[in-house]
Amino acid sequence: MAKGLRCCLLILLVAVAWAQNGFEVSFVQVTSNSVIGGKPIQLLVTMTGPAPRAGELPVISNHPDLAQAYPVPFNAGQSQIQVVVPTRAVEKATQVVISVGAYGNIRDVQVTLEPDAPAVTGLRMPPRMTSGDSGAVTVLLDRTSPRPSRLTLVGNENITVGALTIPANVRQFEAPFATKVLRQGGKGTLTYRGQRTIVAESQLMPPVEVAALQFDPAQVEGGQNVTGTVTLTGAAGAPAKVKLSGPANLRMPPEVTVAEGSSSARFTLIAASARSAQNCTVEAATPVARKTAILAVTPTTSLAAGEAVQYYLMASTKDGWLTVTDASGKPWRLKTSGAPKLVLDPFGYTATLQGRDEAQAVFSVQLKVAGSKEEWKVTGVEVVPLP
């Protein structure tokens, strides 16, 4: 209670002393509304007229831990007062309010303290791009920073760029941006405004159209891969991205890039294992055109072969021991380990796994699997000693 009373008395004394000076604050001008934490906030205070006598100008901060404001002395006859408010480093953008004056004659200024971010020394954009595509600008920095910081880049009407963060401990990084579809082409620019202005430019070419999407072959067995080809209506004036999409059982890249001066590009697609035949629709698209193609996926033969091997091993294993008879008629009793590896050969599949006999000797067990499509069975066994 006593402490609060003392503060009130101190404020009252400052107000009385200020009133005796006989002049007031007209306006306060801040050098910059954005200051890097650790650098001072600079103010120019203009009074209503020359000070009749020397005194102190009250200056208060709403964040004294970050911006340390103190009363500023002035001389008789002064009508303008320079005010310097020291600040501390911040990890994120923080707004502070500096109040100048006292009781009925207070002027507030708001300043944002920014993290100490590296300065941008260069921007590199692709020299040519296909309009409607996304891209990345390489940002070059004058130094590394121990912590992430914000970066503002401004695009022209043909470029869209979002909020960016400079990663910690890097001298350069890539930032994504998107371009507008320009039927006649145009220019895209990105601008950084710091201690010096840096502008990067890219020539935006007209968008491309997909003429065809083909697979070779047009039929693939589940679990196998196939080559797809995207063809444009003409040669690309700049690298052009074509987006790819299809059902979940087809694994493909999200997009394929057609090189500048080329009219087609290839990609690899992998079909998931299938128990039955499927017709899958794949789409290739640009912002102005799209084409689809049907890829026939046939049942996976190796899947049925693998099931035949597993069934045979379960039926032939008792009490943890595999009991088999090899091609010469010799019986074997083995303790197997690991899953069998299935390899396609000219007459079907060979499944290989390892085992040990009761004397701990190591053997390789090879199971011959024959059949077609979904009907497979184990037709022979070989047991080979391993060194």
NORRAFEN-V872727 format. One record per backbone hydrogen bond with DSSP energy under -0.5 kcal/mol. NH is the residue of the N-H (numbers start at 1). CO is the residue of the C=O. E is the energy in kcal/mol with one decimal. If there is no record, write none. Layout:
BEGIN
nh co e
NH CO E
NH CO E
END
This chain:
BEGIN
nh co e
5 1 -2.0
6 2 -2.2
7 3 -2.1
8 4 -2.0
9 5 -2.3
10 6 -2.4
11 7 -2.5
12 8 -2.3
13 9 -2.4
14 10 -2.4
15 11 -2.5
16 12 -2.5
17 13 -2.7
18 14 -2.6
19 15 -2.6
20 16 -1.7
21 17 -0.6
21 18 -1.1
22 18 -0.5
22 19 -1.0
26 46 -2.9
27 46 -1.5
29 44 -2.6
31 42 -2.5
35 112 -2.7
37 114 -3.2
39 36 -2.4
41 85 -2.7
42 40 -0.5
43 83 -3.1
44 29 -2.8
45 43 -0.5
45 81 -2.8
46 27 -2.6
46 44 -0.5
47 79 -3.5
48 24 -2.8
51 78 -2.0
52 21 -0.8
55 74 -1.8
57 72 -3.4
58 56 -0.6
60 99 -2.8
62 97 -2.0
66 63 -1.8
67 63 -3.4
68 86 -2.1
69 67 -1.1
72 57 -2.4
73 71 -0.5
74 55 -2.6
77 51 -3.7
78 75 -1.6
81 45 -2.5
83 43 -2.7
85 41 -2.9
86 68 -0.7
86 84 -0.6
88 66 -1.8
94 113 -2.2
96 111 -3.1
98 109 -2.7
99 60 -3.3
99 97 -0.5
100 107 -2.7
101 58 -2.4
102 105 -0.6
105 102 -0.5
107 100 -2.9
109 98 -2.1
111 96 -2.7
112 33 -2.7
113 94 -3.6
113 111 -0.6
114 35 -2.8
114 112 -0.6
117 115 -1.5
121 140 -2.6
122 140 -1.2
124 138 -2.0
129 203 -2.6
130 239 -0.9
131 129 -0.6
131 205 -2.6
133 130 -2.0
135 177 -2.8
137 175 -2.8
138 124 -2.6
139 137 -0.6
139 173 -3.3
140 122 -2.8
140 138 -0.5
141 171 -2.9
142 119 -2.3
149 166 -1.6
151 164 -1.9
153 151 -0.5
154 191 -2.6
155 153 -0.5
156 189 -1.7
159 156 -1.8
160 178 -2.7
164 151 -1.2
166 149 -3.8
167 165 -0.6
169 145 -2.9
170 167 -0.6
173 139 -1.6
175 137 -2.6
177 135 -2.2
178 160 -2.7
179 133 -1.1
180 158 -1.9
182 180 -0.5
183 181 -0.6
185 182 -1.3
186 204 -2.4
188 202 -2.6
190 200 -2.2
191 154 -2.5
192 198 -2.9
194 192 -0.7
194 196 -1.1
198 192 -2.4
200 190 -2.6
202 188 -2.6
203 127 -2.6
204 186 -2.9
204 202 -0.6
205 129 -3.6
205 203 -0.6
211 231 -3.0
212 231 -1.9
214 229 -2.2
216 227 -2.4
220 296 -2.8
222 298 -2.3
223 271 -2.4
224 221 -2.4
226 269 -2.5
227 216 -1.1
228 267 -3.1
229 214 -2.7
230 265 -2.8
231 212 -2.6
232 263 -3.6
233 209 -1.9
236 262 -2.7
240 258 -2.4
242 256 -2.8
243 285 -2.6
244 254 -2.5
245 283 -1.8
250 247 -1.7
251 249 -0.5
251 270 -3.2
252 250 -0.6
256 242 -2.4
258 240 -3.3
258 256 -0.5
259 257 -0.6
261 236 -3.4
262 259 -2.2
265 230 -1.9
267 228 -2.2
269 226 -2.7
270 251 -2.6
271 224 -2.5
272 249 -2.9
278 297 -2.6
280 278 -0.6
280 295 -2.8
282 280 -0.5
282 293 -2.7
283 245 -2.9
284 291 -2.9
285 243 -2.4
286 289 -3.2
288 208 -0.5
289 286 -0.7
291 284 -2.6
293 282 -2.1
295 280 -3.0
296 218 -2.3
296 294 -0.5
297 278 -3.5
297 295 -0.5
298 220 -2.3
298 296 -0.6
300 274 -3.4
301 299 -0.7
304 300 -1.2
305 301 -2.1
306 302 -2.6
307 303 -1.9
308 304 -1.8
309 305 -2.0
310 306 -2.5
311 307 -2.3
312 308 -2.1
313 309 -2.6
314 310 -2.3
315 311 -2.2
316 312 -1.6
317 313 -0.7
317 314 -0.6
318 316 -0.5
318 321 -2.6
321 318 -2.0
322 334 -4.0
323 316 -2.6
323 321 -0.6
324 322 -0.6
324 332 -2.0
326 330 -2.7
327 381 -1.4
329 326 -1.8
332 324 -3.4
334 322 -2.8
335 356 -3.2
336 334 -0.7
337 354 -2.1
341 352 -2.7
342 340 -0.5
343 341 -0.5
343 350 -2.3
345 348 -3.1
348 345 -1.8
349 369 -2.5
350 343 -2.6
351 367 -2.7
352 341 -2.1
352 350 -0.5
353 365 -2.1
354 337 -0.9
355 363 -2.3
356 335 -1.8
357 361 -1.8
360 357 -2.0
363 355 -3.1
364 384 -3.1
365 353 -3.3
365 363 -0.5
366 364 -0.5
366 382 -3.1
367 351 -3.1
368 366 -0.5
368 380 -2.8
369 349 -2.9
370 377 -2.4
372 375 -2.0
375 372 -2.3
376 374 -0.7
377 370 -2.3
379 368 -2.9
380 368 -1.1
382 366 -2.4
384 364 -2.9
384 382 -0.5
386 362 -2.5
END
